[in-house]
Amino acid sequence: MLLITIMYYVITGYLAVLCLYNFLKEKSVQNGVMYAIIMLPLLLRLFRLK
C-alpha cells in the first residue's frame, strides 16, 4: 500500500511540473489561466489538502 501511495504522489508531482512548465511557456492569458486551474487540484493533492 505504501508503494502505491508513493507512486501516486510521484505521478501527481510529475503532472504538476508538466503543467507548470506549460503555464510558464504559454503566451495566451486564457490558456495560462486554464493551466493554473488544472494545476490547482494537483498541487492540493501533493500538499495533502482536500
Secondary structure, 3 states (H helix, E strand, C coil): CHHHHHHHHHHHHHHHHHHHHHHHHCCCHHHHHHHHHHHHHHHHHHCCCC
